[in-house]
Amino acid sequence: MTQPRLALNLFWRTFALLALLLVGSVLAWQQTFKALEAEPRALEAAQQLAGLVNLSRAALADADSINRVAVVKSLSRSEAVQVEVAEPGDRWLPYNETSFSNRLAAELRSKLGPDTIVAREVNQVGGLWVRFSIEGDAYWLRTSPAPLSVSLSGNGWWALIALVATALGSAGVARLINQPLRELSIAAGRIREGEYDSRLDESTLTSEIREVNMGFNRMARELARMEEDRTVMLAGISHDLRTPLARLRLEAEMSVSDEQARQFMAQDIDQLDAIISKFMDYARPNETKLNAINLADLVEREAMAFRDPTQIRISADVPQHLKVWADETELGRVLLNLFENARRYAREGEEPAEVEVDTFDLKDGQVLLRVRDHGPGVPPDKLTSLTTPFYRGDAARTAATGAGLGLAIVDKSLQRIGARLELANAEGGGLLSLITLRLAS
């Protein structure tokens, strides 16, 4: 299954969605308040400007032609409001940049007359310009548009505070929502590792979470009971089956006179005992203890268990200093089953099975342990099924008798110690077992 390019855990996903929703709400409300504020500010500004224009018009209308020039010069030197004579060649830009300016210009025309011109620039000089007429003469009244515009600069700090509060609130809400799910995930991981004593809070106020926690706790108790029953059952199987097998072995040795028949009976009894051991190994509890294990010593020890060179020959090339994190018993069981699998299925006629063991360094503090035999191999379409309990690859690998649990035990034991198994056909024939282990410093 392919992994997504961008994977977020539930906390960050919830946080991102809440943050986007709340930030969008803050910005939408800000724009709404701005629009609501623009209408009264435009009316107020238009009233102020209309008053200035009417005052200027009254001052100029009461003066004769000579004094009117002096009044214009006097008003042109004012810093707040200036009045200039409009010329026919004046170039101006309309005051219609925003909805506020459009509303202001429209209101001024309604108060001062339809021939009133409102501009934001006259002869490349910026400002808020209003053109009016007196007795056929046109004039420009100029003032600064800053006090009359709707500005958000004063609300910038409040907007920043609102955004920070939105982020913090989103994080708090996301944590509150996802905390029960995180606790459930952690408890499920402990159950997967065989710790059945994990319990979740059954007194939480959220009814759905409380019901999930109660159901999970019941499941954990049932699993713990089943595990206890399984342990007792396995102990009973070991005792109840091996005791009559021991009696059968003794009876065969004492009562069967035919040497060949006695040998065959002993072989059948040994096979039954080995099958029982395989069942016990596969069904054993998942309690492991990881330590730094010298891999070369462990491989040599397990290889020494196969003393008969007529059945299997094992050659190992493992550095003496190499140590890995593993449970010594579990990893030893893995090697034992791989060697036994090769002894049974990789022999060709009377020739012994040839097994090679070596290692390769990987990235990220890992090492690859490779176990290869030179047998007939397995059809590629059946490789993935080899670790299935009671499954055998093909006729070539079912010539020997067994429980069909060898590679299933290998896979399960490696999972217990956090390792990984991969099976493949080697070039030139044979089964290749690739085990990824963690290096121990």
Salt bridges, closest charged atoms under 4 A:
GLU37 OE2 - ARG41 NH1 3.74
GLU39 OE2 - ARG103 NE 3.11
GLU97 OE2 - ARG120 NE 3.43
GLU107 OE1 - ARG103 NH1 3.13
GLU107 OE2 - LYS111 NZ 3.85
GLU135 OE1 - ARG68 NH2 3.41
ASP137 OD2 - ARG68 NH1 3.60
GLU222 OE1 - ARG225 NH2 2.76
GLU227 OE2 - ARG230 NH2 2.78
ASP229 OD2 - ARG225 NH1 3.15
ASP240 OD1 - HIS239 ND1 3.22
GLU253 OE1 - ARG262 NE 3.92
GLU259 OE1 - ARG262 NH2 2.02
ASP270 OD1 - ARG249 NH2 2.78
ASP273 OD1 - ARG242 NE 2.98
ASP281 OD1 - ARG284 NH2 2.86
ASP281 OD1 - ARG333 NE 3.59
GLU302 OE2 - ARG301 NH2 2.91
GLU328 OE2 - ARG301 NH1 2.82
GLU330 OE1 - ARG333 NH1 3.17
GLU330 OE1 - ARG416 NH1 3.23
GLU340 OE2 - ARG343 NH2 2.49
GLU340 OE2 - ARG344 NE 2.88
GLU354 OE2 - ARG313 NH2 2.53
GLU356 OE2 - HIS374 NE2 3.10
ASP358 OD2 - ARG370 NH2 2.60
ASP373 OD2 - ARG397 NH2 3.44
